[in-house]
Amino acid sequence: METVQNRAGGGVKYAWYYASQNGIHDPRYIPNNLYYTKIDQYFNDRKLGWGFNDKNYYSKIFAGIPQPKTVVRKIKGLLFDEYYRQITVDEAVALLLSEPEVICKPTLETGSGRGIRFWNTQTDAGEIRVFLMNSDETDYAVQAILKQHAELNRVHEGSINTIRISSLLMDDGVHILSSVLRMGVGNAKVDNATAGDNAQYDGMTCGINSNGRLKKYAYGYYTGKKFDRHPQGLIFDGYTVPCYDKAVELVKKVHPTIAHFRLVSWDVAIDENENAVLIEANMRNGSINFHQFNNGPLFGDLTERVLKEVFVKN
């Protein structure tokens, strides 16, 4: 009998791409084109996404959820402080230089680490002023640098190494589909797996088991090349991601609050005080490659159920 997966153009002919590296032979892999053009668009409201994905409003959308401290916001060319009080350029410069180090992130339609910059107390005030006054840079948030858990510094001290969790909201609650640890490499100050700033390691991620332990190998985002250790020395097999259960708990708590986005990729950090901290919620077009390289088919035992909803109900 023909399955829903076969009628939907399922993962049989794509399985070799992942299985050739990870050894997980399974016909339920989801092809990228099917994921982005059909599945993701079915589960996530594209129109609402334009507003909900603005990182400057995370403080309101995810009120009560631990997040990095926002020092200055620029929204539609206007400057605001953490509490959305309008401020001058001089006030913004003073706020930014009062922090040991800050990270400036574009807030609209961002990805792959594009447009991120760092400032610290040694940065020239004039440089910051020019950036703040640049009319081409209209929407961004400047946040204080989070101090991550000491165990995650062992992985890569130069960047915040985050837990990427893919979750699906169904009629029976939130399902955790897949989790990976995203790691910085070398001199990188971001962990973004798609940044591609180190061709040899190609954006390194490692799958996380349900007990919080890393899997034996990490994989490059684009090539699928696998590694048994981080270039800075950490052996992945047996390493336990600190407070992984808290990261999962955060996702399960917050996902139902944005039910127009049922398939979400979350970036969660663990701070020095063992708190799970929300860094980003990708409410559409969350990457699928590193999940399937590390953990096998994204939807696992939910695959048939997901494809029936997407392709049979519509």
Secondary structure, DSSP 8 states (H G I E B T S, - for coil): ---HHHHTT-SGGGHHHHHHHH----TT---HHHIIIIIHHHHB-HHHHHHHT-GGGHHHHTTTS----EEEEEETTEEEETTS-B--HHHHHHHHHTSSEEEEEE-SS--TTTT-EEEETTS-HHHHHHHHH-TT---EEEEE---B-HHHHTT-TTS--EEEEEEEEETTEEEEEEEEEE---TT-S---TT----TTT-SEEEEE-TTSBEEEEEEETTT--EESB-TTS-B-TT-B-TTHHHHHHHHHHHGGGGTTB-EEEEEEEEBTTS-EEEEEEE-S----HHHHHHHSSTTGGGHHHHHHHHHT--
